[in-house]
């Protein structure tokens, strides 16, 4: 295997664990070789480091650890030098035993309670609950215990930043060490690939994912991605788009509300661009009329029959009552992926690259995309959370983009 490391990476890899701080964090841009730098450190340094206690690799889930970290380790050392039980999380690297532990919520700290830990490595620290991290450091009592982590930036009030990266007392005491990585630290990236990643993000996402900055999520979510050039009308729609052979598929994402508005969008995929041709928007508060699930399904049937009879409906998994009514009427549907922040990033990227176009008749979608905003109170707590206002049409669009658009199309 041909391996290339920047001078920054080489210096970190070569430093003996005894000369590292208690907590060591590689932070910065995506695809900046943070994890790639940790792999040889873990294999050649930490795997053989003489320290008492368990060795643990942790992250938001065992699956993400496997995808983000373990597959790279296995490629690095070869099939004869490891064994891994994906159910129990037991991992052997050469003759050294590790445990892989998921930390998806505040209750996950129970998985390490009572253990004595000598070495810990955390993948994507900003996604790990603070209680788990604190429990982990509290279990690291052996002399010479070391914790390592990698992460992309988040908001400036996130606990990783405030309690560790910017804690001058801990840093001056030698308890915390960190280094910032950029795309230039990944020597495997060609200029074309680096430019592609630069173009994938706008606004806050570019500042965090590309520039590696801990910046607050504030104001309108899509303000840096919105452009009036995204709009089209009947005269500027591609000829033949709606007719047979003019597109590859149609979909109707649905955001369902009882007291809140219910939204359907007609989205046409021509293999390159997603054209949002029509919207249905019913606001029971504004109209003073609350529709039943059966009435919404009748409206959906009409919407499908009139505009897109073969379209797949994509709906929030929590809309159980509406889905039950749809099943009764034989309407084809699938559950949307509902990871909010990941979905917002996907929508933002597609808007910025003008891979989403919106018909001028979709006035509610236009309005809400420009007013959908971050929650300033949550931001000050170190959390990225949209306000539950003007979010209905953007949520429907997010369901479609995050569920049906593969990552290679976002990046292309």
C-alpha positions, 0 to 999 in steps of 0.5 A: 500500500502506497501511503502519503502523509503530510509533515504535520501528520508524520510528526503526530504519528511519530510522537510516542504516546508517553509524550502526548497529552492526556487528551489529544484531538485532531480537528478541522475540515472534512477529508483533511486526513484526520482519521488517516493520520490516526490509523498508524498512530493507533496501530503502531503506537497505541496498540503496543503502548504499555499501559494498564486498562482496557482499550476502547474505540468509541463513536456515535454507533458501532456501524459508523465506527466500522465505516469511518475507522475500522475499514481503513485499519483493516485495509492498512494491516491486512486480513490476517492481522485482525478479527472483529465481532460486529455484534459484541464489538470485540476487536483484535489488532494483531494480539491486542484486544480492543472494544468498540462502543457506540455512544449515540445518546446520554444513556450510552455511558452505561456501556463503560461504567465500572471499566478501567480504561487505558487507551481510548479513541473517539471518532467524530467527537462532536456527535458523542454525548458530553456525559459519555465523554466525561464518563470515559475520561473519568474511567481513565485512571491508570498512569499514562492513560491517553485519549485521542479523538477526531472531529469536524467543527461544530458551533463555538459553544459546543462542549468539545470547543468550550470545555477542551479546545479553548480551555486555557487552564487544561491546555496550559496544564498539558491535559489537552493538545490539539491540531487543526487539519485542512484539505491541504494536509490530505496529500492524496487529494488532487486539485480537482478533488479539492475544488469539488469539495470546496464547491459542495458547501456554502455558508456555515457548512463551508466555514465548518467543513472546509475552512475548519472554523467553529462558527455559530448557526444563526439567521436563515438556514439557506441564505447563502444557498438561495438565488433567484436564478433557481426559479423557472417558469413554463417558458424556461422549463426544459422542453419535454421534461414532463413528457415520456422520456423527458425525465428519469423519475418523479417523487412526491415528498410529504410533510404531514401536520395536524395543527401544522400545515401539510405539504406535498411537492412534485419533484421531477428528476431528469438525471442531472437536476431536480425540478420542483414543479408544483406544491400542495400546501394546506394550513389549517390554522390559516384556513380555519379548517382542519382536514382529516387523514382521509381528506388529505389522502383524497387530496393526495390522490388528486395531486398524483392523478393530475400531475404524477400518477407513477410518483413514489411518495416519501413521508416522515416515518412518524406520520403513522396515521396518514401512512395507514390511510395511504396503505388503505388506498394503495398509495405507494410510499416509503419512509423518509430519512429524517436526520435533520442536520445531514438533510439540511447539508444535502439541500444546501449543497444542491441549492448552491450548485443549482441542482434544485430548480423551483417553479415560480408557482411554488410560492410557499416553498420559495418563501419558507426556504428564505425564512427557515432559520436557526434557533438562536437559543439552541445555538448558545447551548452548543446545539444546531437546531432549526426553529419550528417555524416556516419549516414545512415545505423545507422539511418536505424537500429535505425528506426527498433530498436526504432519502433519494439523492445519493452522495455521488450526485451531491458531490458531482 
